[in-house]
Amino acid sequence: MNHIEPEPGTRLELSELDIDCHVVRLIPREMARRFRLVAVGRDEDSLLVAMSDPYDVIATDTVAANTGYEIRPAQADTDQILGIIDRYYGEEIDIEKSIQSIVDIEVDGGASAEADPEQLSIEPNDAPVIRLVNLILLQAIEDGASDIHIEPREKGIAVRLRVDGVLREILPPPKRMQWAITSRIKILSGLNIAERRLPQDGSCRVRIMHRQVDIRVSIIPTIYGEKVVMRLLDKGNLKTEIEELGFDPSSLGTIKAAITEPHGMVLLTGPTGSGKTTTLYSALSHINSPELNIMTVEDPVEYELAGINQVRARSDIGLTFAAALRSFLRQDPDVVLVGEIRDLETAAIAIQAAQTGHLVFSTLHTNDATSTIDRILNMGVEPYLLCSSLNLAIAQRLVRRICENCREVVEPDPALVTRFGEILPDAGDTTFYHGAGCRECSQTGYKGRLAIYELFPMTRAIKDLVLAGELGTKIRDQAEAEGMRSLVQNGMEKVRQGLTTIEEVLSVAN
């Protein structure tokens, strides 16, 4: 039986509870109204449900069958229950319709419908599973998550959302729904639900609340079952105006000058998840016009840009970055974007394109902007070719922004203040801030992210050093003598402006 007898005298005062709207919406509105009940809490296997009549077995069994959870009933005032229902279900936009709209999905490829010999009694197309997967997606999109991790554990399931670069755990679904959840996601993304031994990759597209989100799905087997990671690409969060990326006026002028050159290379460096793609797309959007033929090769194509020809690299069939770039040169391009320069072949073709009248954008994985020189030369590119091709290298990181809702003045650790003064000796008296933590930022003190960066233009003095065989420290010293500000200096400038914290800057750039 799913019905659990309430303890005698158990009564909830709903006005004193901090109720999560996602938990409330686990129960359909019509069912909540019909039985005068509302979900107010959730743990791994059960829902805490406030009811007018906690002994109504028909109501608890109906809710249990619909949600897949065991029900822990407790008594609450009927008027308070109806007030919660009106507050969470009574918006002008019908939440149920919004959730249902997430099923408007375009699937890449076809899914196998072969039955799993070990499948549980809960099927991937049952209403509770569909509703649960939809709600996980809905919460991730509403929270601004970039990734969803669904991880099988020995005695449960962990669901974590990556928000502002940090993983945050949410309340998990019951362990018994593990196979059904994974299979449901496989169906949506065009994967084989019968294959549980090998990694699989797929994708799908969802529309919810007038927002289109592309989802890349990766599934890999672990000792406790299959782990699912979903990367959410929300076009509504894509900033395509380069002025919105947080560059100061001087740096913005340097970037605009480099990306409007008739030829040459602009390279972005940084680790995965540092915002390189957003910056490159913003640069392309800034120069995009009917007079230019812009072509990109990416792995994968993260966002579709109007007026730009985008190609997805597929190394399994020989369509590598180098092969696509070689073909691009026969397509009369003006501007070319290569997802990443990984080897000498790609670097050589990119440099050839930059020297024959094309503007080339690409990325590298280096720790800072000046290391771009060492990295490309170590691939085997001749110094004179690099000097005649590279216009600008940009190193970039993302730091979390202090939550505006709970921002307050703080006195940091004296050691951090000393470090701040060493990095920005001319900062003078600075007022430091942090986020105290609130519901708006999920008690983290941060909400949203901003870029910190260093710009490394290829000046005449830098070219002379490269041609003379100088690398590493001497090139960086020359760049700083010409006014280049490091990543950590730019980050501390954001601290001085009250946008982020010393700890956050030092965690990503030091």
N, C-alpha and C positions, 0 to 999 in steps of 0.2 A: 504494500500500500504506500502511496505517495503522501497520504495525509498524516501529519504529525500532530498529536493532541497538544494543544497549548497548555502551558502550566497554569494552574488556577490563579486567577487574578492578574494575568499578564495583560497589560494595557499600555499602549503607546500614546505619547503626546506628540502628534505630528508637527506642531508648530515649533518644537524644540529640536527637531532633527534636521541635519544637513543632507538633503535628499538629492541623489544623482539622477538627472533627467534620463540618462541612458538606462538606468536600472528600471525606472518607472515604465519606460517604453518597451520593456521586455514583454509586458502584458498588453494585448491589443486594447484600444480605447473602448470598443463596444463591450468587450468582456469585463473590463474594469467597471463600466457603468452598470452593466447588467447585474453583477454580483456585489456591487458597492465595496470594491477592494482596490488596493494599490500596492505595488512592489516598492519597498522603501530601503531594502538592503540586500546584499548578495555576498555569498562566499563561494568556495570552490564547487559545492554540489547543491546548494539550496538557496531559495529566495525567502527573505523575510517579507511577509505580506500582511499589511494592515487591513482588517476586515471588520465590517459591521457585525457579522456573525462568524466568529472563528470556528464554530462547530459545523459549518455548512460543508459537508463532505463532498457534495456534488460540485461546489465551487472550487474547492482545493484540488480535486481530481481533474477538473476541466483545465485549470490553469497549469497543473503539472504536465498534463498531456500536451498542452500547446507550447510550453516553454522548454520542456526537457529537464527541468529542475525539480528537486523535492521542495515541498512548500512548508515553511514554518509560519503558521498563522498566529496573529496576535490581534487583540481587539483594539479598535480606535473609534473615535467619535465619527458618526456618519457625516456630519457637516464638514469636518476636517478632511475626510476622505474625498468628498465631492469637490472641496476646494482645491485639493491637490490635483484631481482629475482635470478640473477646469484650467488650472494653471499650466499643466504640462501637456495637455492634449487640446486645449482650447485656442491655440494660436490661429491666426488667419490662414497660415499655410498648414495644411493637413499633414501632420507628421507621418501618419501611416502611408499616405500617398507618396510622401517624400522618400520614405524607406522603400516602398515598392518600386519607385522609379529607378532605384539602383540596379534593378534587374534588367534595365534597358542596356544590354551589354553586347558589344561586338567582339567576337572571339576569333583570335588568330589560330587557324588550323582546326582540326576536328578532334573531338574527344572520343576515346574508346568507352563503350558502355559495357565492357565485359564485367561480370560479377566477380567480386573478391571472395575467395573461398572462406575467409575468416571475418567477413563483414558482420558488424553488430546488428542488433535489431533496429537501430536508428539508421535510416537511409539518408544519403546525401541530398535527396530531393524532398525530404520531409519538411513540413512547415517550420518546426523548431530550429532545424539546422539552417535553413535559408534565412530565417529571421536573425539568428545569432551571427552568422557571417555578415549579413547586411549591417547589423548594429556595430560590429567591430569596425567595418569599413566606415560607417557613418561617424563613429566617435573619432577615428583617426583623421578623417577629413576635417571635422569640426575643430579638432585640437591642433591642426596644422602639422601633422606628423609627416615625415618623409619616408618612413619605413614602418612596416608591421612585422614583428617576429612572433611566430607561433611555435613554441618549443615544447616537445614532449618531455616529461620528467617521469621518474619511476612511479610516483603516486599521484600525478596530476598533470596539468598543462599550464605553462606560463605564456601569457600574452603581454608583449612589451611593445611600446610605441617609441620611435625615435623622434623626439620633439626638440628643436633647436640643437640638434647634434648629440643629445643625451638620451639614453634609453630610459623609459619610464614604465614601470609595470602597472597594468590595470587588472581588475578582478578577472580571474580566469573562468572559463567554462568548465563543466564537469568532465572528468577524465573519460567517462564512457562515451563522450561525443567526439573523441579525438579522431577516429578513422573517418567519421562522417564529415567533420569539418574539413579535413584535408581533401577528401574526395570531392566535396562541394567546390573547393577552390580549384581543384584540377579540372573539373567540368567547365567552370567559368573560363579558365585560361587555356583550354584546348589540349589538356594533357591526358595521358593514359592512366585511368584510375586503378587498373589492375597491376601496373608496374610499381613495385614498392622497394626494389633492390637497387635501382640506379638513380642518380640525380636527374632531374628534369627541369627545363626552363620553358616558360610560356608567357603569355601576355593577354590582357583584355582591356576593355574600356568601359567606364561606368559614367553615367550622368546622374547627378543628384543636386537638387536645389539649383538648377540652371547652371551647374558647373560640370565641366567635362574633365575627368581624371583618367589618365592612362596608368595602367598598373603592370609592372614587370614582376613575374612570379618565379622564384627559385625554390626548388624542393630538393632536399638531400636526406638520405636515410641516416638515422642515428641508432644507438643501441636501444632506445625506448620508443622508436617510431620515426616518422618523417617530420623533419623540421621545415617550416614554411617561412620564407621571407618575401614580403611584398613591398616593392619600391613604388611609392605613389608620386606621380608626376602631375601636379595640379597646375593647369595652365593659368588658373586664376591668380596664382601666386608668382607667376613669372614676371619679373620686371624687365621690360625691353627698352626703357628709357635710360640711357647711360648716365644722365644727370641724377637719377634716383639711387645710384649705387654707393653714394657716400664719398666720392672723390672730392678733395678740396679744389678750389678754382684753378690753382697752378697745375696740379696733377691732371685735372680734367682737360686743360688746354694741351698738355703734353700728349695725352692719349688721343685726343681728337686729331692732332697734327699727324700722329703716326698712322692712324687708321684711314686717313684720307690721302695718304701718299699714293701715287700711281702704281708703285711696285715696292717690293721688299717683304720682310717677315715681321709679324708681331707674335710673340710667344708668351703664354701664360704658364706659370709653374705653381705647384702646390700639390698636396695630397688629395686623395679621393674625398669628395664632400666639401671642398674648400670654396665652391662657388665659381669655378673656372668656366663651366658651361654657361652659367647665367651671364657672366661678363662678356664672353665671346658672342653670345646671342644678342646682347645689348649693342655690342660694337657692330655686328652685322645689320641690326635693325636701324642703327644710326645712319649707315651709308647706303641702305637698301633703296633702290630707285629703279624705275623702268629702263633707265639707260645702262644699267649694269647687269651682267650675267654672273650671278653668284651661285657657286656650287659647293656642297659640303659632303664629306664622307665621314660617318660617325658610327660608333659601335657601343650602344645602339643609338638610333635617332630619338633623343629624349623629348623634344618638342617640335611640332611642325610650325614652320615659319612661312607666312604667306609671301609669295613672290620669290622664294629661294628654292633651288633644286637640291633636294637632300637625298643622299644615297646611304643605305645601311651596309656597312662592311660585313662580309660573311667569309671568314677565313676557311670554313669547311668546304667551300666550293671554289676557293682561290681568289675571292674578291677581297683582297687585303687593302690596307691603306695605300700601299705603294702601287698596287695594280689599279685601284680606282683613280689615284692621282695621275698616273700615267695616261689613263683614258681621258681624264678631265682636260688635259692639255690639247686634246684634239676636238674639244667641245667649245672652243673660242671663249674661255672664261675671262672675266675681269678680276674676280675675287674668289679665292679658294679657301675653304676651311678643312683641315685634316684633324680628325679627332685626337690623335696623339702621334708624336714622332718617337718611335720605339727603336728603330734600327737605322743602319747606314743607308739602306736602299731608300727608305722613306725620306730620310733627311736629305739625301742627294737630289731626289726628284723635287722636293719642296724648295730647295735652294735654287735648282735650275729654273723652277717656275718663277721664283722671286726675281731672278736675274733676267728673265725674258719678258718683263712687262706685266707681271701679275702680282697682286697683293695676296699674301698667304697668311692665314691665321692657324695656330696650332697650340698644343700643350706639351709640356714636359713634366717629368717628376723630378724636381730638385728641391733642396731645402731653402734656397733663396734665389733672388733674381740673377746675381752675378755668377752663380754656379752654372747658369745656362751655357756660358762660354766653355767651361771645362767639359760639361756633359756632351755637347755637340762635337767638340774636337776629339774627345775620347771615342766617339763613334767612328772616327776616321775622316771627318770632313777637313779639307784644307783650310788653314787660317784665313787666307786671302778671300776664299769663297764666302766664309762666314762674315767677314768684315764688310763685304760688299752687299750682303743680303739682309742682315738683321737690323731692323729699325728700332725695336723696343722690346724689352723683356719685363714682365710684370709678375712679381710673386704675390700670392694672395692667401689669406686665411680668413675664417669666419669666427667671430667671437659673439657670445650671447649679450644681448642688450638688456640693461636694467629695466625691470617692469615699471612702467610709468604710473601704474595704479598704486604701488606700495613703495615707491622710491623715497628714501630718507637719507639724511646726512649721517655719516658714520666716521669713526676714527679708526683707520686701519692699523694693523700691527706695525710698530715702529720700524721693523726691518723692511717691510714692504714700502713704507714711506721713504726710507733711505734709498731703496732700490729705484723708486720712482724718480727721486731727485738726481740720482746718477745718470739715468737715461734722459731725463729732460731737465738739465741744470738751469735752464732759463724759464722754467714754468712759474716761478714765483709762488705766492700763496695760492694753494689749490684746495677747493672744497671737494671732499670725496663723498661718494654716494654708494648705496647698495639697495637691494630690494629686500624689504622685511619679510616678504612672503604673504601671499593672499590667494584667494580662490581663483582670481583672474590668471595667475601664473602657476597654479597648482602648487603653491607654497615653495617654489624654487627661487623666487626673487628675480627671475629673468623671463623675458617674453620677447621672442623674435631674435634675429641675429643681424649683424652688420659686418662689412668687410674691413679688414686692415690690409695694407699692401705696401710694397716698395716698387718704385719705378726705376728701371735701368736703361736709359737711352744709350744707343751706340754712338758716342761722340768721337770726334777726331782723336782726342788723346787716348781714349780706350782702344780705338783701332790700332794706334801706333804701338801700344803695349802688347796687344795680341800678335801683331805682325813681328814684334821683337821676341816672341816666345814667352812672355810673362803671363802667368796664370794666377788664380787663387787670390791670395791676400793683396798683392799689389794692384790687381784690377779693382778689388773692393775698396781699397784705400783711395784710389783715384776717383772712383765713383762717389764716395762720400765727400771727398774734397770738392767735387763739383756740385754738391748739394743733395745727393741721394739720402733719403731718410729710410732707415731700416724698418722692418716689420714691427719690431718691438717699440721703436720710437713712434711710429704711426699709431700703434695701439695705445701707448701712453697718452698721446694727444687726444684720443677718444676718451680716456679716463679723465683728462683735464676738462673735457667738455661735459662730463657727467653722464656719458652714454654707456659706459661699461666699468668694470672693476679691475684693479691691478691684478688680482688673482686670476681672473679670466684671461687677461692678455698674456700673462706669464705661462699659462697652461698650454697655449698654442704657439707662442713665439718667445724665444729666449736666447 
